[in-house]
């Protein structure tokens, strides 16, 4: 992309000012870089209609709902971890969807084999001299900034074929961060809770021994521990896949900012 700002590290507390503006595409004049034929071709080619399964999604990843435990403190522990896990899995699924949708905009040029590196190389060419800024704020948090109006006016194809892939590209970085950020904490918490099973069972019995001897609570704890063990296996899988996708994004982004890996 012709006019690029190199990315920089910032503290997580920093909030860089975005200059993104949303143009009214319908009111824009024809871009001098392309012809009326390009407009017609863009209208005829709608990537949303192309459902070729070139990207495998992990639809088999299930979300977890914990059984209520009569002891509030124990119940909260289980449900907090389930929420953390479900949010991470949801972010990972959104990440895969963004990558899938980004690649759909390059099926023609890549002859149906849209490798991420090639897609971003083509996207960089389409952007021409548009100014794109990439900032790396932490190990996995990378943000992309651009002025939509400027991109629309300077791109070499119809604006939609640049702005939409850029949006998916930007969102992919957000979702991969959301998927990876809490994984270390989640794995540690799951391990601690599983190892604390006996103590939680004793506490449940002691809370209300006159009602049912803690049977209901013990059953709930046992059920939730089984769920945590299944969850732990999925966490390792999601973390590995998300990290691989993050690495691929960073490597492919060298076509946007050559030294992104050093930022």
Secondary structure, DSSP 8 states (H G I E B T S, - for coil): --EEE---B--TT-----------GGG----TTS-HHHHHHHHH--GGG-----S---TT---------SSHHHHHHHHHHHHHHHHHHHHHHHHHHHHHHHHHTTTTTTTT---HHHHHHHHHHHHTT-EEEEEE-SSS-EEEEE-HHHHHHH-SS-THHHHHHHHHHHHHHHHHHHHHHTHHHHHHHHHHHHHTHHHHHHHHHHH-TTTSTTHHHHHHHHHHHHHHHHHHHHHHHHHHHHHHHHHHHHHHGGGTSTTGGG-
